[in-house]
């Protein structure tokens, strides 16, 4: 996509500066699996006769589908399979988008239910997807006594001298409506003090979720480019097999082993999404993987000591170390003459 060409996605090298990318990816996949198990418990609630809205039922069904896919892909993190790691990163990104949509929908519904509870125009079906279920289970939207702000406890005298307890009466005090005389609205629900604190917590959790997305993408990119280095051993440079200048060869090309069958077709589709990110060149700091790959295949000299050629090149170009001092040269010559005399 063109978006990846103009925006440089951050590429972290460690997870929270404490663990490697592989360890961080395994932790993220584990927590994702635990999160998706909630879909199973949600469907089990149907066996008890609990009513679910179609919107909630779709979320639980999606969670079960995502659980199966992640359980299939997660074991390949350790084996560093390029197709499975790349697919897992795309599944995590797609799951984040779907969860963001569900979170936004249920958040809007919750704020509308809160606004309806605080408004004067009560009654009717709670607005928003899943609003009826939230209205039934919230515990405060349908109280027995409406508009009671606090309760006073008034003790009463004992009816008899030998009675062992104290009698009391409760009197409810009506409260004022918080300035909302019209129907429920999203703005009224959001501006409540408890709603603002909830929004702050949700934003903090989603900021960490975005960081986890970068970790998953970075690890998939590392595995993909490491595989490119391994299959490019016949080339003197990593980008030789690519048709586009500055781009590495697609590891899912039809003529390569990873490009066969449906996995190869799906892999080529995934690589096309942000092709510059997956296969494009990087800065010098990010190109260490290329330098390592080229160092493996650099031809050595006949005697297996490439350093000799380097010293000779530097001597001829005048960039080598300075010659030794005359005193050291004279001492070295005298030592060689003594060795020759002893040899005779």
C-alpha positions as CSV (number, residue, x, y, z in Angstrom):
1,X,0.0,0.0,0.0
2,X,1.1,3.5,-0.6
3,X,0.6,4.4,3.1
4,X,3.6,2.3,4.1
5,X,5.8,4.2,1.6
6,X,5.2,7.6,3.3
7,X,5.0,6.5,6.9
8,X,7.9,4.7,8.5
9,X,6.5,2.2,10.9
10,X,8.6,1.9,14.1
11,X,10.6,-1.3,14.3
12,X,11.3,-2.2,17.9
13,X,14.1,-4.7,18.5
14,X,13.1,-5.8,22.0
15,X,9.9,-6.2,24.0
16,X,9.7,-3.6,26.7
17,X,13.5,-3.4,26.6
18,X,13.6,-6.5,28.7
19,X,13.0,-9.5,26.4
20,X,13.6,-10.5,22.8
21,X,11.1,-10.1,20.1
22,X,10.4,-13.8,20.0
23,X,9.7,-14.0,23.7
24,X,7.5,-10.9,23.5
25,X,5.6,-12.4,20.6
26,X,5.0,-15.6,22.5
27,X,3.6,-13.7,25.5
28,X,1.3,-11.7,23.3
29,X,0.0,-14.8,21.6
30,X,-0.6,-16.5,25.0
31,X,-2.6,-13.6,26.3
32,X,-4.5,-13.4,23.1
33,X,-5.5,-17.1,23.4
34,X,-6.7,-16.5,27.0
35,X,-8.7,-13.5,25.8
36,X,-10.4,-15.5,23.0
37,X,-11.4,-18.3,25.4
38,X,-14.0,-15.9,26.8
39,X,-16.0,-16.6,23.6
40,X,-16.5,-20.2,24.8
41,X,-17.8,-19.2,28.2
42,X,-20.1,-16.7,26.5
43,X,-21.7,-19.5,24.4
44,X,-22.0,-21.7,27.5
45,X,-24.2,-19.0,29.0
46,X,-26.8,-19.9,26.4
47,X,-27.2,-23.3,28.0
48,X,-28.3,-21.6,31.2
49,X,-31.1,-19.8,29.3
50,X,-29.3,-16.4,29.4
51,X,-30.4,-14.1,26.6
52,X,-27.8,-12.7,24.2
53,X,-28.4,-10.0,21.6
54,X,-27.3,-10.9,18.0
55,X,-24.5,-8.4,18.3
56,X,-23.1,-10.1,21.4
57,X,-23.5,-13.6,19.8
58,X,-21.5,-12.5,16.8
59,X,-18.7,-11.4,19.1
60,X,-18.6,-14.8,20.8
61,X,-18.6,-16.7,17.5
62,X,-15.8,-14.5,16.2
63,X,-13.8,-15.2,19.4
64,X,-14.1,-18.9,18.8
65,X,-13.0,-18.6,15.2
66,X,-10.0,-16.4,16.2
67,X,-9.1,-18.9,19.0
68,X,-8.8,-21.8,16.5
69,X,-6.7,-19.7,14.0
70,X,-4.3,-18.4,16.7
71,X,-4.0,-21.9,18.3
72,X,-2.9,-23.1,14.8
73,X,-0.4,-20.3,14.1
74,X,1.1,-19.7,17.6
75,X,3.2,-22.9,17.9
76,X,5.2,-21.8,14.8
77,X,6.6,-18.7,16.5
78,X,9.5,-20.8,18.0
79,X,10.2,-22.6,14.7
80,X,10.3,-19.2,12.8
81,X,8.2,-20.3,9.9
82,X,7.9,-17.3,7.6
83,X,4.4,-18.0,6.4
84,X,2.9,-18.7,9.8
85,X,4.6,-15.8,11.6
86,X,3.5,-13.4,8.8
87,X,0.0,-14.8,9.0
88,X,-0.1,-14.4,12.8
89,X,0.9,-10.8,12.6
90,X,-1.9,-10.1,10.1
91,X,-4.4,-12.0,12.3
92,X,-3.4,-9.9,15.3
93,X,-3.8,-6.7,13.3
94,X,-7.2,-7.8,12.0
95,X,-8.2,-8.9,15.5
96,X,-7.3,-5.5,16.8
97,X,-9.4,-3.7,14.2
98,X,-12.4,-6.0,15.0
99,X,-12.0,-5.6,18.8
100,X,-11.7,-1.8,18.3
101,X,-15.1,-1.8,16.5
102,X,-16.7,-4.0,19.2
103,X,-15.2,-1.8,22.0
104,X,-16.5,1.4,20.3
105,X,-20.0,-0.1,19.8
106,X,-20.4,-1.4,23.3
107,X,-18.8,1.8,24.7
108,X,-21.3,4.0,22.9
109,X,-24.2,1.7,24.1
110,X,-22.9,1.9,27.7
111,X,-22.8,5.7,27.7
112,X,-26.3,5.8,26.2
113,X,-27.6,3.5,28.9
114,X,-26.0,5.7,31.6
115,X,-27.4,8.8,30.0
116,X,-30.9,7.2,29.9
117,X,-30.7,6.3,33.5
118,X,-29.7,9.9,34.5
119,X,-32.3,11.6,32.3
120,X,-35.9,12.3,33.1
121,X,-37.3,10.5,30.0
122,X,-36.9,6.9,31.2
123,X,-38.5,3.7,30.0
124,X,-38.5,1.9,26.7
125,X,-35.7,-0.1,25.2
126,X,-32.1,0.9,25.9
127,X,-30.5,2.4,22.8
128,X,-27.5,0.9,21.0
129,X,-26.4,-2.6,20.1
130,X,-26.7,-4.9,23.1
131,X,-28.4,-2.2,25.1
132,X,-31.2,-4.4,26.4
133,X,-28.8,-6.9,27.8
134,X,-26.7,-4.1,29.4
135,X,-29.9,-2.6,30.8
136,X,-30.9,-5.9,32.4
137,X,-27.5,-6.7,33.9
138,X,-26.2,-3.3,34.9
139,X,-28.0,-3.3,38.3
140,X,-28.7,0.4,38.5
141,X,-30.7,1.3,35.4
142,X,-34.1,-0.1,36.6
143,X,-34.2,0.5,40.4
144,X,-37.3,-0.2,42.5
145,X,-37.5,3.4,43.6
146,X,-36.7,6.1,41.1
147,X,-34.8,9.3,41.8
148,X,-33.6,8.4,45.4
149,X,-30.3,10.1,46.1
150,X,-29.8,8.9,49.7
151,X,-31.6,7.1,52.5
152,X,-32.1,8.3,56.1
153,X,-32.3,5.7,58.9
154,X,-34.6,6.9,61.7
155,X,-34.4,4.8,65.0
156,X,-37.6,4.2,66.9
157,X,-38.2,3.4,70.6
158,X,-38.4,-0.2,71.7
159,X,-42.0,-1.5,72.0
160,X,-41.2,-3.3,75.2
161,X,-38.6,-3.2,78.0
162,X,-37.4,-6.7,77.5
163,X,-37.1,-6.5,73.8
164,X,-33.6,-7.4,72.6
165,X,-33.3,-5.2,69.5
166,X,-33.7,-1.7,68.2
167,X,-36.3,-0.8,65.6
168,X,-35.7,1.7,62.8
169,X,-37.4,3.1,59.8
170,X,-35.8,4.1,56.4
171,X,-36.8,7.2,54.6
172,X,-35.7,7.9,51.0
173,X,-34.7,11.4,50.0
174,X,-35.4,12.4,46.4
175,X,-32.5,13.8,44.4
176,X,-32.2,16.3,41.6
177,X,-31.7,15.1,38.0
178,X,-28.2,16.1,36.7
179,X,-29.5,18.7,34.3
180,X,-30.6,16.3,31.6
181,X,-34.3,16.9,30.8
182,X,-34.2,15.6,27.2
183,X,-33.7,12.0,26.0
184,X,-30.4,10.1,26.4
185,X,-27.4,11.3,24.5
186,X,-23.8,10.2,24.0
187,X,-22.3,13.5,25.2
188,X,-24.3,13.4,28.4
189,X,-23.1,9.9,29.2
190,X,-19.4,10.6,28.4
191,X,-19.2,13.7,30.5
192,X,-20.1,11.8,33.7
193,X,-17.1,11.6,36.2
194,X,-17.0,7.8,36.2
195,X,-17.2,7.7,32.4
196,X,-14.1,9.9,31.9
197,X,-12.0,7.6,34.2
198,X,-13.2,4.6,32.2
199,X,-12.2,6.3,28.9
200,X,-8.7,7.0,30.3
201,X,-8.2,3.3,31.2
202,X,-9.4,2.1,27.9
203,X,-7.1,4.5,26.0
204,X,-4.1,3.4,28.0
205,X,-4.9,-0.3,27.3
206,X,-5.3,0.4,23.6
207,X,-2.0,2.3,23.5
208,X,-0.3,-0.9,24.8
209,X,-2.2,-2.9,22.2
210,X,-0.8,-0.7,19.5
211,X,2.7,-1.3,20.9
212,X,2.0,-5.1,20.8
213,X,1.0,-4.7,17.1
214,X,4.4,-3.2,16.4
215,X,6.1,-6.1,18.2
216,X,4.2,-8.7,16.2
217,X,5.0,-6.9,12.9
218,X,8.6,-6.5,13.8
219,X,9.1,-10.2,14.7
220,X,7.3,-11.3,11.5
221,X,9.5,-8.9,9.5
222,X,12.6,-10.3,11.2
223,X,11.7,-13.9,10.5
224,X,10.8,-13.1,6.8
225,X,14.1,-11.3,6.2
226,X,16.1,-14.0,7.9
227,X,14.4,-16.5,5.6
228,X,15.3,-14.3,2.6
229,X,18.9,-14.3,3.7
230,X,18.9,-18.1,4.0
231,X,17.5,-18.7,0.5
232,X,19.7,-16.1,-1.1
233,X,23.0,-17.9,-0.4
234,X,23.6,-18.5,-4.1
235,X,23.6,-14.7,-4.7
236,X,26.5,-12.4,-3.9
237,X,24.0,-9.8,-2.7
238,X,20.6,-10.2,-1.1
239,X,18.6,-8.1,-3.6
240,X,20.0,-9.7,-6.7
241,X,16.9,-11.8,-7.4
242,X,14.4,-9.0,-7.1
243,X,12.8,-7.4,-10.2
244,X,12.4,-4.0,-8.4
245,X,15.5,-2.0,-7.5
246,X,16.1,-1.8,-3.8
247,X,13.6,-4.6,-3.0
248,X,14.4,-8.1,-1.8
249,X,13.0,-11.0,-3.7
250,X,9.6,-12.1,-2.6
251,X,10.1,-15.4,-0.6
252,X,6.7,-16.6,-1.7
253,X,7.5,-16.4,-5.4
254,X,6.1,-19.3,-7.4
255,X,9.5,-20.7,-8.3
256,X,10.6,-20.9,-4.6
257,X,9.7,-23.6,-2.1
258,X,7.6,-21.3,0.1
259,X,5.6,-20.1,-3.0
260,X,3.9,-23.5,-3.8
261,X,0.2,-24.1,-3.2
262,X,-2.3,-22.0,-1.4
263,X,0.2,-21.0,1.2
264,X,2.3,-19.4,-1.5
265,X,-0.6,-17.5,-3.0
266,X,-1.7,-16.3,0.4
267,X,1.8,-15.3,1.3
268,X,2.2,-13.2,-1.9
269,X,-1.0,-11.4,-1.0
270,X,0.2,-10.6,2.5
271,X,3.6,-9.4,1.3
272,X,1.9,-7.0,-1.2
273,X,0.3,-5.3,1.8
274,X,3.1,-3.0,2.8
275,X,5.7,-4.5,0.4
276,X,8.2,-1.7,1.2
277,X,8.0,-2.6,4.9
278,X,8.6,-6.3,4.4
279,X,11.0,-6.3,1.5
280,X,12.3,-2.7,1.1
281,X,15.7,-1.4,2.0
282,X,16.4,0.2,5.4
283,X,18.9,2.6,6.9
284,X,22.3,1.4,7.8
285,X,21.4,0.7,11.4
286,X,18.5,-1.6,10.2
287,X,20.6,-3.3,7.5
288,X,22.7,-5.4,9.9
289,X,20.7,-8.5,8.8
290,X,22.0,-7.9,5.2
291,X,25.6,-7.4,6.4
292,X,25.4,-10.7,8.3
293,X,24.0,-12.5,5.4
294,X,26.6,-11.2,3.0
295,X,29.4,-12.0,5.4
296,X,28.4,-15.6,5.4
297,X,28.9,-15.9,1.6
298,X,32.0,-13.7,1.2
299,X,34.7,-15.6,-0.6
300,X,37.8,-16.3,1.4
301,X,41.4,-16.5,0.0
302,X,43.1,-19.7,-0.9
303,X,44.9,-19.8,2.5
304,X,41.6,-19.0,4.3
305,X,43.0,-15.7,5.8
306,X,41.1,-12.8,4.3
307,X,43.0,-10.4,6.6
308,X,46.2,-10.8,4.6
309,X,44.6,-9.3,1.5
310,X,43.2,-6.5,3.5
311,X,46.6,-5.6,5.0
312,X,48.2,-5.7,1.5
313,X,45.5,-3.5,0.1
314,X,45.9,-0.9,2.9
315,X,49.7,-1.0,2.4
316,X,49.5,-0.3,-1.3
317,X,46.9,2.5,-0.8
318,X,49.0,4.1,1.9
319,X,46.3,3.8,4.6
320,X,48.1,1.1,6.5
321,X,49.9,1.5,9.9
322,X,53.1,3.6,10.0
323,X,56.4,1.8,9.4
324,X,58.3,0.8,12.6
325,X,61.0,3.0,14.1
326,X,64.6,2.7,12.7
327,X,65.8,1.4,16.1
328,X,63.3,-1.5,15.9
329,X,64.2,-2.2,12.4
330,X,67.9,-2.4,13.3
331,X,67.2,-4.6,16.3
332,X,65.0,-6.9,14.1
333,X,67.8,-7.2,11.5
334,X,70.4,-8.0,14.1
335,X,68.1,-10.7,15.5
336,X,67.7,-12.3,12.1
337,X,71.5,-12.3,11.5
338,X,72.0,-14.1,14.9
339,X,69.5,-16.7,13.9
340,X,71.2,-17.3,10.6
341,X,74.6,-17.7,12.3
342,X,73.2,-20.3,14.7
343,X,71.6,-22.1,11.8
344,X,75.0,-22.5,10.1
